[in-house]
Amino acid sequence: HSPTIPTPSFRLPLLGDLLSIDVAKPVQREMQMARRLGGIFERKIIAHRVIVVSGADLVAEVNDEEKWAKFLGLPLRKLRVIAGDGLFTAFNSEPNWGRAHRILGPGFSQTSMRGYHESMCAVVDELLTSWDHAAESGEYVDVGRSMTALTFDVIGRCGFGYDFGSFTRDAPDPFVGAMGRALEYVNRSSNDIPLLRTLFGRARRAQHDADIALMRETVARIVDEREASGDRRSDLLDLMLHTADPDTGERLTRESVVDQVLTFLVAGNETTSATLGFALHFLSSHPEIAAAARAEVLDVAGPDGPLAYEQIGKLRKVRRIVDETLRLWPAAPGYFRKVRADTTLGEHAMPVGSWVFVLLPQLHRDPAWGPDPERFDPDRFLPAAVRERSPHIYKPWGTGIRACIGRQFALHEAVLALASILRRYEIAPDPDYTLDVHEAITLKPRGLRVRPTRV
Ligand code: HEM
């Protein structure tokens, strides 16, 4: 006996829960539905059924790697036209996943991170220079634009020795625009109605193809330039071009190198810039939390001079701000899991072929977080509080063997950038702004601007 999974009470015959579709903000729509229907519910859009899971106990079950595994949901399968079988979009069974995972793992070790630190600091300095101009003239900073410039140049320089020059050019690199549109297209076409897309979508489809071509050409150029130069460096591209898989002795093909570079440019960029954006939103609206973190940075690193690699790990308050930001608005809002064999989830039967979507922003507001989950409170990440909780109620990096490979990279970059900003500026909010969470596979704050003044 297996009880049925809750569904929205009003369901159209044939079309399913079409009225519940929000093509622009599906994640926020699902958060509303979860509040009404609970920690597991099912949406049906024409023939497309999605089981959405956000209850802490149920998520703990689907994170069990013996019984469940990563699933490539529709948006991820659609991303394969961009990134092929790169690390993020590879099926579990594809040999390129293991190969790339083993070859690139060392690119995120402590030693590698130490190597990236100086390049990260150089980009952060460019960011501060651009904020200084805004501070002098009392202007607002466009947070989205500024954080994308930062994360894009960081991954370009640290990963591939390539300078996109985002802070010195008038408009963002064309790659940035192409990537934004491509992700938006994938997001929408995973949630809209296929028939309407066929009827009205021809121009958009052509733009999508052009965007993908531009992205792949940009990356091919980066790889060509490195190969032609004969340079050896300690970065991700060097590992891709010159390391053999320790298990099989095989190397990545040229095609696979392009897929991996694209994967890192997309995965390493959007998520980190969005996280920094949300963090600045919270800091600008919680000046007392910003002030305490600023005091910590001054205590650890003094008022000026570069932040040293070793100091980053000591900035515990800044780190907790990042952790708490990723709780309320996890930039990657969820992941898919599928069963390995017939099993159950709570009281529900899950036969072979079943899969679910884990809705992170709702998991991160589970009653297990206490009475006021909407409140921004970095102290939730004090060590004693973390020890008391199940690790399964906080999963912004995904879970198991397919969890984020770039986690330490993103955390180092985010803590370094926030610490540098806090040390130098007070950050005032735009009094007219209310948070607008934009969705394009990732979540990010739309239209956010803050006003920096030198401390
Ligand atoms: C995978 C989140 C930054 C590279 C993932 C997954 C999540 C995630 C949730 C698992 C996806 C799934 O299960 O389908 C984030 C967040 C970031 C971030 C929130 C920033 C705040 C980065 C950075 C890089 C990166 C900086 C690279 C430099 C990857 C890759 C995978 C991945 C390659 C696929 C790993 C695999 O399947 O083996 N990330 N990520 N991410 N992430 Fe990140």
Residues whose N, C-alpha, C, O or C-beta is under 5 A from the ligand:
A	BS01	HEM	L87 F88 F264 A267 G268 T271 T272 T275 A331 A332 Y335 K395 P396 W397 G398 I401 R402 A403 C404 I405 G406 F409 A410
